[in-house]
Amino acid sequence: MNTFTAGGLGKPAEGTTLATPRYPAMPHLFSLPLLFSLVLAVAMPARIGAAAPQIRPGQPWFDTSGDVINAHGYSVLHHEGSYYWYGSWKIPGKTEAEKNEAGVSCYVSDDLVTWRNLGLVLSVTAAGMHPDIADAGILDRPKIIRVPSTGRFVMHFKLYPPRAREGTTGTDVAYTGVAVADRPEGPFVYHGKFLGADSPNGSGDFALFQDETGTAFHVAVRKPDKQLVFARLTSDGLGPAELYRPMPGVERATEAPALFRHDGRVYLLASGSTGWKPNTARLYVADRIDGPYRALGNPCRGVNPVHGYDAALTFGGQSTYVLPMPGRSDAWIAMFDVWKPEDPVNAAYLWLPLVFEGNNAVIRWTDAWEPGLAPRARLVTAYPRRPAAPAPSRPRTPSWSGAGAGS
């Protein structure tokens, strides 16, 4: 009788009978532990030895097409499992002193690291575009919310009218532009503008904040006195529903506001007012949106080795948005722009974990880290720190009335 034992490596001939081996039992090819390991290897090949996607603050950030992400003064919206990154699309070759925005770009991601470019969701050059947009001097800092009462997506943005003077633009007066879409990927349709902050000069930097009920507020820097003020928006999110009120306890000339909620309180991350130059971050807390606010100082810790800035200058960045950390109820992502007015397309992005250490909110520099779509985020160091380089030279800070980033 032809036999094929478990120790053989060949295929048994047609009609052969498998016989039990006549040698003592011993580990072999089909032992249960080894078989279990083989099953795991087949079932999860992508996880073995695969590095998790990482955010690397300050490093060039490329989309899935290999192009540098171009979305500045941005915000990030989480909707139905995907993340949408909206920002100003800067025109290559133009400085911040020129009309250099082509509109609002949008990128989409499932993991906050790998981003696919969806193109312009609000284009300055779109056919039939309203002159407010087509001729805008500046179109900046888009912020998007989903309005619960309508289910629509509402975008607010800084809108400066044209002021032709040797090809430059002015910032004495600024409107808040409004656009609406039925889907997060757009297209967004322009719905007009308003002068924020109850000022004939309007408002500059701003944030959109929704409380636990979904009620939305416009938090803005009033022109020309730079007082931070707020107003509740209408139920459709298209404009203010009440007069603006100051935010008591917040220092004047506080710009780049970004708000988040924690443990029933409202936190305000912001910057000072120094034009394109970085300055010290400011953090405030209040029990309610209308204050009073208590100053918590600078939450930043560490040094940015990419640009050579320390915590005293907010790692070289200016706040733009705070996003809840995926899978966490006690951590957020603090987001900053590192402005480069002479080459805006290549300005950098800083995304850093914001956590509470005791009662203190802290934004600690981390070279690389995983957003953590699992229940817990992990902070890691992916490559060694480089020696801090001297701070790069910056152009002279313009007067406040013409300051780009902080006006």
C-alpha positions in Angstrom: 0.0 0.0 0.0 1.3 3.4 -0.9 1.3 5.8 2.0 1.9 9.6 2.6 2.9 10.6 6.1 2.5 14.1 7.5 6.2 14.5 7.4 6.2 14.4 3.6 6.3 17.4 1.4 4.9 16.0 -1.8 1.3 15.6 -3.0 -0.1 12.1 -2.5 -0.8 10.1 -5.7 -4.4 9.5 -6.8 -6.1 7.0 -4.6 -3.4 6.8 -2.0 -4.3 6.4 1.7 -2.9 8.6 4.4 -1.3 6.5 7.2 -0.6 7.5 10.7 3.1 8.2 11.3 4.9 5.4 13.1 7.4 7.7 14.9 6.7 9.5 18.3 4.6 12.7 18.3 6.7 15.8 17.8 6.3 19.4 16.5 5.8 19.4 12.8 4.4 21.5 10.0 0.8 21.2 11.0 1.1 21.7 14.8 -1.7 23.9 16.2 0.4 26.8 17.5 2.2 27.1 14.2 -1.0 26.8 12.2 -2.6 29.6 14.3 0.3 31.8 13.6 0.1 31.1 9.9 -3.6 32.0 9.9 -2.9 35.3 11.6 -0.1 36.1 9.1 -2.5 35.5 6.2 -5.4 37.4 7.7 -3.4 40.5 8.6 -0.5 40.9 6.2 -0.8 44.7 6.1 -0.5 45.1 9.8 2.8 43.1 10.3 5.7 45.5 10.1 3.5 48.3 8.7 4.1 51.8 10.2 1.0 53.7 11.2 0.4 57.0 9.4 2.0 59.9 11.3 1.6 63.7 11.5 5.0 65.5 11.3 4.5 69.1 12.4 6.3 71.7 10.2 7.4 69.2 7.6 6.2 69.5 4.0 2.8 67.8 3.8 1.8 66.2 0.5 -1.5 65.0 -0.8 -2.2 61.7 -2.5 -1.1 63.2 -5.8 2.3 64.2 -4.5 1.5 67.9 -4.4 2.1 70.1 -1.3 -1.3 70.7 0.5 -2.4 74.2 -0.3 -5.1 75.1 2.3 -4.1 78.0 4.6 -5.9 79.8 7.4 -7.9 76.6 7.6 -10.5 74.6 9.5 -11.3 70.8 9.6 -14.8 69.4 9.6 -15.6 65.8 10.7 -18.7 64.4 9.0 -19.8 60.8 8.7 -16.4 59.2 9.3 -14.4 61.5 7.0 -12.4 64.7 7.7 -12.6 67.7 5.4 -9.8 70.3 5.4 -10.8 73.7 4.0 -8.3 76.5 3.5 -7.3 79.4 1.2 -5.7 78.2 -2.0 -2.6 80.4 -2.5 -1.6 81.2 -6.1 2.1 80.2 -6.8 4.4 83.0 -7.4 2.3 85.7 -5.6 3.1 87.1 -2.2 0.7 88.0 0.6 1.0 91.7 -0.5 -0.8 90.8 -3.7 -4.2 89.3 -4.6 -3.0 85.7 -4.1 -6.1 83.6 -3.3 -7.8 81.5 -6.0 -10.6 80.5 -3.7 -11.2 77.8 -1.0 -9.7 74.4 -1.4 -10.9 71.2 0.2 -9.1 67.9 1.0 -10.6 64.7 2.4 -9.1 62.0 4.7 -10.1 59.1 6.7 -7.1 59.1 9.0 -6.1 62.8 9.3 -2.7 62.0 7.7 -3.4 61.0 4.1 -5.3 63.7 2.2 -7.0 63.6 -1.3 -7.4 66.9 -3.1 -11.1 67.7 -4.0 -10.2 70.9 -5.7 -11.7 74.4 -5.2 -15.1 74.2 -3.5 -15.4 78.0 -3.9 -13.5 79.4 -6.9 -12.8 83.1 -7.5 -12.7 82.5 -11.3 -15.8 80.3 -11.6 -18.2 81.2 -14.4 -20.8 83.7 -13.2 -19.2 84.2 -9.9 -20.5 87.3 -8.0 -18.2 90.3 -8.2 -17.8 90.3 -4.4 -15.8 87.1 -4.8 -14.4 87.5 -8.3 -12.9 90.9 -7.5 -12.1 90.3 -3.8 -8.9 91.8 -2.5 -8.5 88.9 0.1 -10.5 85.8 0.7 -9.1 84.2 3.8 -9.6 81.9 6.9 -12.6 79.8 5.8 -14.5 78.2 8.7 -17.2 75.6 8.0 -20.0 74.2 10.3 -22.9 71.9 9.7 -26.1 73.6 10.8 -28.4 71.2 12.6 -31.7 72.9 11.7 -31.1 72.7 7.9 -28.5 69.9 7.6 -26.5 72.2 5.3 -22.9 73.2 5.4 -22.2 76.9 6.0 -18.9 78.6 5.3 -17.8 82.0 6.7 -14.6 83.7 5.4 -12.8 87.0 5.7 -13.7 89.0 2.6 -11.8 92.2 1.8 -13.1 94.4 -1.0 -10.7 95.3 -3.9 -8.5 98.3 -3.3 -6.4 98.8 -6.4 -3.2 100.7 -5.6 -0.2 99.5 -7.5 -1.5 95.9 -7.3 -1.7 95.8 -3.5 -4.7 95.4 -1.3 -5.8 97.1 1.9 -7.4 95.7 5.1 -9.0 98.8 6.7 -12.5 97.3 6.1 -13.3 93.6 6.1 -16.6 91.8 5.5 -17.6 88.3 6.5 -18.5 86.3 3.4 -21.0 83.5 3.5 -21.4 80.4 1.3 -23.6 77.3 1.6 -23.4 73.8 0.3 -25.6 70.7 0.6 -22.6 68.4 0.8 -19.2 68.9 2.6 -17.3 68.5 -0.7 -19.3 71.4 -2.2 -19.7 73.2 -4.4 -20.4 76.1 -2.0 -22.7 78.8 -3.3 -22.1 82.4 -2.3 -24.9 83.9 -0.2 -23.6 87.4 0.4 -21.6 89.2 3.1 -22.1 91.2 6.3 -20.1 93.7 8.4 -19.3 91.8 11.6 -18.9 93.1 15.1 -21.4 96.0 14.6 -18.6 98.1 13.3 -18.6 100.1 10.0 -15.1 98.7 9.5 -16.3 95.1 10.0 -14.1 92.4 11.7 -10.9 90.6 11.0 -9.9 87.2 12.3 -12.7 85.1 13.5 -14.0 81.6 14.7 -17.2 79.8 14.4 -18.1 78.0 17.6 -21.0 75.7 18.3 -22.1 74.9 21.9 -23.5 71.6 23.1 -26.9 72.4 21.7 -25.6 73.1 18.2 -26.2 76.9 18.5 -23.5 78.7 16.5 -21.6 81.9 17.4 -19.4 84.3 15.4 -16.4 85.2 17.5 -14.5 88.0 15.8 -11.8 90.7 16.2 -13.6 94.1 15.8 -12.0 96.7 13.6 -10.4 99.1 14.2 -10.0 98.7 18.0 -9.2 94.9 18.0 -11.6 94.0 20.7 -12.7 90.3 20.6 -16.5 90.2 20.4 -19.1 87.5 19.8 -22.7 87.2 18.6 -25.1 84.3 18.2 -25.9 83.4 14.6 -29.3 82.9 13.1 -30.7 79.3 13.1 -29.6 78.9 9.4 -26.0 80.2 10.3 -26.0 82.9 7.6 -25.5 85.9 9.8 -25.7 87.4 13.3 -29.0 87.2 15.2 -28.1 89.8 17.8 -25.8 92.6 18.7 -22.2 91.7 19.3 -20.8 91.7 22.9 -17.2 91.9 24.2 -15.7 88.8 25.8 -14.8 90.1 29.3 -11.4 89.1 30.5 -9.9 88.7 27.0 -7.0 91.0 26.4 -7.4 93.5 23.6 -5.5 92.7 20.3 -6.2 89.0 20.8 -6.4 87.5 17.3 -6.7 84.1 15.5 -9.3 82.7 17.9 -10.0 79.0 18.1 -12.5 77.7 20.6 -13.2 74.2 22.0 -15.3 72.7 24.9 -14.0 70.6 27.8 -15.7 69.5 31.0 -18.6 72.0 30.5 -16.3 74.9 29.9 -15.3 77.0 26.9 -11.6 77.4 26.1 -10.2 80.0 23.8 -6.8 79.5 22.1 -5.5 82.6 20.3 -2.5 84.8 19.5 -1.3 88.3 19.9 -1.2 90.9 17.1 2.1 91.2 15.3 1.2 90.9 11.6 3.0 88.0 10.0 5.5 87.6 12.8 4.8 84.9 15.4 4.1 85.8 19.0 3.2 84.1 22.3 0.0 82.0 22.3 -2.8 82.9 24.7 -5.3 80.5 26.3 -8.4 81.5 28.2 -11.2 79.7 29.9 -14.8 80.6 30.9 -17.9 78.8 32.1 -19.9 80.1 29.1 -19.3 81.8 25.8 -20.2 85.2 27.2 -17.5 84.9 30.0 -16.0 86.2 32.1 -12.7 84.7 30.8 -9.7 83.8 32.9 -6.2 83.9 31.3 -4.3 80.6 31.5 -1.1 81.9 29.9 0.9 80.2 27.1 0.0 76.5 26.8 3.0 75.7 24.5 6.0 73.6 25.6 9.2 72.7 23.8 11.0 73.8 20.6 10.2 73.5 16.9 13.4 72.1 15.4 12.1 72.5 11.8 11.8 76.3 12.0 13.9 77.1 15.0 11.2 78.7 17.2 10.5 77.9 20.8 7.3 77.9 22.8 7.5 81.6 23.5 6.8 82.2 19.8 4.2 79.4 19.5 6.7 77.3 17.6 6.6 79.9 14.8 2.9 79.4 14.2 -0.5 81.2 14.7 -3.6 79.4 15.9 -6.3 78.6 13.3 -8.4 75.7 14.7 -8.8 73.1 17.4 -10.2 69.7 16.5 -11.3 66.9 18.9 -8.8 64.0 18.9 -10.3 61.0 17.3 -11.3 58.4 19.9 -10.6 60.7 22.8 -12.8 62.8 25.0 -9.8 64.4 26.8 -7.5 65.5 24.0 -7.6 67.7 21.0 -5.5 68.7 18.0 -4.2 72.3 18.1 -3.7 73.6 14.6 -1.5 76.4 13.5 -0.2 78.2 10.3 3.4 79.1 10.0 3.1 82.1 7.7 5.5 82.7 4.9 4.3 86.0 3.3 7.0 86.0 0.6 6.1 82.5 -0.5 2.6 81.6 0.9 2.2 78.4 -1.1 5.0 76.8 0.9 3.9 78.1 4.3 3.8 75.3 6.9 1.2 73.6 9.1 1.7 72.6 12.7 -0.7 70.0 14.2 0.0 69.1 17.8 -1.7 67.2 20.6 -3.5 69.4 23.1 -3.9 67.5 26.4 -4.7 68.4 30.0 -1.9 67.8 32.6 -3.7 68.2 35.8 -5.8 71.3 35.4 -3.5 72.8 32.8 -4.0 72.5 29.0 -0.7 71.8 27.4 0.5 71.8 23.7 3.8 70.0 23.8 6.0 69.9 20.7 6.2 66.4 19.2 8.3 65.6 16.2 5.9 63.0 14.9 2.7 61.4 16.2 -0.2 59.2 15.3 -3.7 60.8 15.4 -5.0 57.6 17.0 -8.3 56.5 15.4 -8.2 53.8 18.1 -9.5 54.6 21.6 -6.2 56.0 22.7 -3.8 58.2 20.8 -0.1 57.5 21.1 2.6 60.1 21.1 5.8 58.9 19.4 9.1 60.2 18.2 9.7 59.1 14.6 13.1 60.7 14.0 15.7 62.5 16.2 15.5 66.2 16.8 17.7 68.4 14.8 19.6 71.2 16.4 17.6 74.3 16.6 18.4 76.6 13.7 18.6 80.4 14.0 15.2 82.0 13.6 14.7 82.9 9.9 14.6 86.6 9.0 11.1 88.1 8.8 9.9 91.2 7.0 9.2 94.2 9.1 5.9 94.1 10.8 3.5 96.4 9.0 1.2 98.8 10.8 -1.9 97.2 12.3 -4.3 98.6 9.6 -2.4 96.8 6.9 -1.2 93.7 8.9 -2.1 90.6 6.8 -2.3 87.7 9.2 -3.6 89.5 12.2 -5.9 92.2 10.7 
